Amino acid sequence: MHQKRFQECRAQNLSIPIEKVMVLSAASKMRGHVSVSKVPTAICNHKLIQDLGYALYDPKGNLKDVMANESGIRSIVGRYVQEDFFNFYNKTVQDYIIPLLLFSPVHFIVDCTKIHANIENKNYEGAKIATEKKHGRNVTEFGYKLATIYAVIGDTGILVECKFGPMNISDIKLCRDMLRDTPILKPGDTITYDRGFNNRGLVNMLKNDRLVDVYTPAKKGMDIYKEAVSIAKMENNWSKHPTRAQQKIAFVPNLGNMWQGTSTRYDAQLNACVVWDQSNGEYYVFLTTNVSEKAKMIIRTYETRMEIEAHYRQLKIFMYLEKLQSQKLNVIGYHIVSTLLGYLFFQLYTLTDGQEWLGRSLACVAREDIPKPLPYIVIYSGNVFGVFSIGELIDLSPHLEEVAREGLKRILDAV
């Protein structure tokens, strides 16, 4: 008989590496937990506990004796600043996750989302007030902003880089350095982003310096918008919109000189897809630096941007991204990154073993995917765990004294 055992580490090692804390925290977020007090019990699968080499769960509920208790987790988190957690996420994805994929992503979506804090409580470190017009009226909000680069992979994707800032920072200012320096972008890749990133210098940097093509809508007040609509109306060469029956599209090339930067010599060329919504008479203009593409592909590529909005909703509704349990900036960063890691692991699951759950939420999977019982039993005594298969226990039983056999029988009956 082969008996598996490992020594419990509570007495010998009172600290957990931060990498394992983050894995535990991600698992806790995937179980719908927000409080740090739930982190120590996030993983109770004995095989994983054995692989980690730590006793992270006490079935007697005596958490004060467990090495990974709440105060211990808070103490470890307190050693880091919020940038450390975001750097950890970015490095994990770029250095370890992306190389394991079957192919390298080539299309990316850049966007920002707000993370709201309680506006009545001004003690949130680093949080700022932002005011913007919504539905014709000024709305005041309070909190933070999360910038992300999302890699499109098949029918889904993963967040491959994140940056964090106060809510009042502009999308461009928060993202510019990230887009300039990120190692995730390669020559020939494409990026989609919305009007909030409209900046000629950003377009030129991505196209001329990084050799990355951009897809973005033009704002109605821009000269390039007015020129594109005017040409489309004059030529009157409309075709069907690929996905919306009430809309028509037209291709307008060579509009780069209608959107000038500080140095026109470096302005990248732009083509446009003009969309005419016949239901309300409105026109929309979508621009790209990929001058080889026509109207239909321009609009199809831009429409992928809606994917990131769906992922933001899942992060906020099902994984409680905005449920901030602390006013300390480093703990807020830890919470956000733990949530992003949990969501990353779920997305990777749907790309591999869990493809039947593609397009479903984590909450839906948790409700419907009933776990199968594992054919192992963990027996805990003193400072030692024993991990046994049912077969091993049967083989062991005849060699035990009567008292031990009775104890084993009670365990099996309970199981």
N, C-alpha and C positions, 0 to 999 in steps of 0.2 A: 504494500500500500504506500502511495506517495502522499505525504502529509505536507500541506503548505502552511507556513507560519511566517510572521514577521514581527519584529520587536516594535512595540509602541514607542513613539518618540517624545511623548509629553515630558517625561522626566529628564530626558537628555537634551532636548532642543526646544527652547521656549520661543523661537522666532520662525516665521514662515517667510520664504522668499516672496518678494512682491509679485513675481510672475504667477505664483500659485494662488496668491490672494486674488489677483485679477481673474484667474480662471474660475475660482470659487464664486466671485462676485458676479461674473457673467452667468454662471449656472443659476445663481439666485435670481437674477433678473429674468431669466427664461422661465422660472417657476412663478413669476408674477410678484416677487417680493421686492419691496422698496427699502425696508429698514436694514441697517447694518447688522442688527441682532439676528437676522435670518441667514446671514452669510455662512456661519460655521456649519449649519446643517443643510447647506444647499446640495452637497453631494453625500448621499448615504448609500451609494452603490459600493458594496464591499470590494469588488474587483478593482474599481478605480481608486478606492482608498488604499488598497494594497499596493497598486502601481505607484501612487504618489509617495508612499513610504511614511505617511503620517496618520496618526489617530485624530481624525477631524470630527468624529461624531461619537457621543456617548449615549447609548440607548437608554440609560437610566435617567437622562435629562439633567445630569449634574454638570451644567455647562461651565460653571466656574472652575472646574478642574480640567476642562478641555483646552488644549493648547491654542486652538483657533477660536477664542472667545471674542465677544464684541469689543471689549476694551483693547484686546490685542490687535484686532483688525484696525480699530481707530488709531491706535498708536503707530502702526505701520504706515497707514495712509497719511498720518500727520508728518511723516518725514519727507514728503514730496510736495512739490508745487503743482498747480493744475497743468502747466505745460508738459511736465513729465508724463502725465497720463496720456495726453494726446500724442506725444512723441512715441510712447509705447505702442499705442494703437497703430499709428502709421508705419512704424518699423515692423510690427508683427505682420501686417497685411502685405507690405511690399517685399519684405525679405523672406517670409516664410509661406504665406498663403498663395500669392501670385505665382511663384515658381512651381507650385504643385498643380496648377491648373493645366488642362490639356492644351490650351492655347492662350496667347497673350491678348488681352482686351485691346480693341482699337478704337472704340467709340465711348466717349465719356460725357457725363452731364454734370455741370457745375451749378450749384444752387446754394442758397442760404435759407435757414429757417429760424424763427424766433423761439426762444425758450423763456416763457413767462415766469416771473416771480411775483410774489404777493406785493402789490403796489402800496399796501398799507404798512408794510414792514421795510423800512429803508436800511436795514442792517445787512442786506445781502452784499457781500464784498464784490466790488467790481461791476455791479449791476448799474445800468443807466436807464433814464427815461427817454423814450422816443415818441415823437408825435408824427402821425401821417394821416392823410385824407383817405377815408374809406366810405364809399357810398355817399359822397358829397358832404361829409362832415369830418372834422378833425377828431382822431382817436388817440388817446395817450396810453402808452403801454410801458412796461417796466421789466427789465431782465437782461437777457443775454442773446447773442446771435451765434449760431453754429453754421460754419461754411463746410461744404462737403464736395468731394469729387467722387462721382458714382460711375463705376465701370459697368457698361451694359454687357451681359453675358447671356446669349440666347434670349429666352423669354423673361429673364430676371436680371439680377446683377448684384454687386456688392459695393459698399462704401470703401474706397481705397485710400482716402486721405481726408483728414478733418482739421479744422482750425476754429478757435474759439475766441470770442470777443464780446464787448458790451453791445447792448441792443442798438445804441445810437450810431454805431459805426456803419459806414456805407458798405454795400456788398463788394464794390470794387476795391475799396481800401483793405478790407479784410482778406480778400482773395488774391490780390495782385502778386504778392511775393510768393504765395503758395503755387500759383500757376507758373510763375517764372522759374521756380527752383525745383518743383516736384520731379522726382526721378521716374514717376509713373508714365509720363508722356513721352512718346517717341515720334520721330519724323514720320509723317503719313497718317498719324492719328487724327481724329475729329473730336470737336467739343461743341456741345449745345448749351446755351445759357439764355436767360430771359432778358427783358429790357433793362432790368436793374443793373446789368453789367455793361450797358452800352457806353463804350469809350473807345475812341479811335486808336489811342495809344495801346490799349490792351489787344485789340484786333491785330495791329501791326506787329506787336511783340510776339504773339502766338504764331502768326503766319510767317513772318520774316526771320525771327530768331529761333523759334522752336520747330518751325516747319509743320505746324499743326493747323488744320482748317477749322474755321469757326462757323457756326450756324446760330443766328440771332435775329429777333424781330426788330424792326425800326420803330421808333416812336413817331407819332403822328405829326409832331411839330418839326421833324427833321427835314432838311432839304432833300435828302435821298429818298425819303418816303414820298414826298410830294412829286418828285420827278418820276419815280417808279409808277405811281398811280396814273400820272398824266400820260406816260408813254403807253401803259397797258390799255387805257381808255381809247387813246388815239389809234392804236394798232388793232384793237378789238379782235384779238386772236385768243379767245378763251377756250379752255378745255375743262373737262369734268374734274372736280376735286377727287382724289383717290379714296377718301373715306367719308366725305360729307356731301349728301345729295343736294343740299340747298346752296352749295357754294361752287364757284368756278375759279380756275387759276390761270395765270398768264406768266410767261417767262420774259424777264427784262434783263439783258446782259450789260456788262461794262458800265457800272455806275460808280466806280471807285472815286472818281473825281468830284462826286456830289457829296462826299463825306470826307472832309479834309482834316488832317491832324496838324500838329505844330510844324512838322516838316513834310510837305506834300511829296517830296522825292521818295519817301519811304512808305507812302500809303499803299496798302495792298489792294489789288483789284477786287471788285465785288459784283456778284450777280444777284438777281432778286427773283423771288416768286411772289407775285401779287395775288392775293386772295380776295375775291368779290363775293360777299355774303348777300345773296339775292333776297333773303328774308327781311333784311333791315337796311340794305343799301350801303353797308359799311365796307371799307377796304382795309386789308392788312398786308404788310410787306415783310417778307422774311428774306434775310440776307445771308450770303455765304461767300467765303474766300475760295471755296472749291469751284473754280470756274469751269470745270469739266462737267458739272451736273446741271440738269435742266429742272424745270419747275416741279415736276412730280416727285423727284428724289429729294429736292430741297425741303418740301413740305413733309414728306414722310420721315426724313431724318429729324426735323425739328419736333415733330409730334412725339418722339421718344422722350422728350423732356418731361412729359406728364408722369413718367414712371417714378421719378424721384418724389413727387408730391404724394403718391400712394405710399411710399416707404416712410415718409415723414409722418403720415397719418397713423401707420401701424406703430411706429416708435412712440408716438404720443398717446394713442388710445389704448393699445394692448400692452405696452411695455413701460408706460408711465414715465416717459422721458422728462416731462415737466413737473413731476412730483418731487420737488426739492426738499429734502429732509434736514438740510443744514444751511446756514448763512455763510459758512466759510468757503472761500473760493476753491481751495484744493479739494475739499470734500465734494463740492458741486462737480468739479472736473472728474473726480473719481466716479461719481454716480453716472455722469453722462457717458464716460468711456466704458464703464461696465455694461451699461445698457447697449451701447453700440457693439460691443464684443458679443453679447448675448444674441443680438439680432444678426450679426455676422455669422455666428455658428449655425443659426437656424437657416440662413440663406444658403450656406454651404451644404447643409443637410438636404435642402430641396434640390440642389444641383447634383447630388450624388445618390445616396441611398433612399432619400425621401422625395423622389421626383413626382410621386402621386400627389404630394401636397403643394406642388408648384402653384403659386397664385393664391394660396390660402394663408390665413393669419396664424401666428403661433398659438393664439388662444383657441382657434378652431382645432388645430392639431392636438393640443393638450386635452380638449374635450373628447375627441373622437379616436385618438390613437391609444388604445388600451395596452399598456405594457405587458409583455409576457413574463411570467415568473421565471427567475433564474434558478437552475438546478444546483444551487449551492446554499450552504448554511454557514453562518459565522457564529462561532462560539467564543465568547469573551470571558477571560478570567485573569484578574490581576492586571499585569502589564503585557499580556499576550493575547493576540487574536489567533484563532484557528479557523481556517477557511476550508470547508469540506464539501465534497460532492456527496450526493445521496448514496452512491455506491461505496464511497470510502467509509461512510458512517456504518453501513451494513457490514462491511468487512471488519470494522473496528469493534462492533458491538459484542461478538462472542468472547473477546479477550478482556472485556471490562469486568470489574467487580460488580456485584449486584446493585450496590448503591449508585454507581456510575451509570449502569444500564437503565435504572429507573429514571435518573436525571435526563439521560438522553432520550428516553421514551417521552418524557414530558415535553422536551423541546420539539420532537417530531410531531407530537399531537398538536402542539400550539401552531406549528407551521402548517 
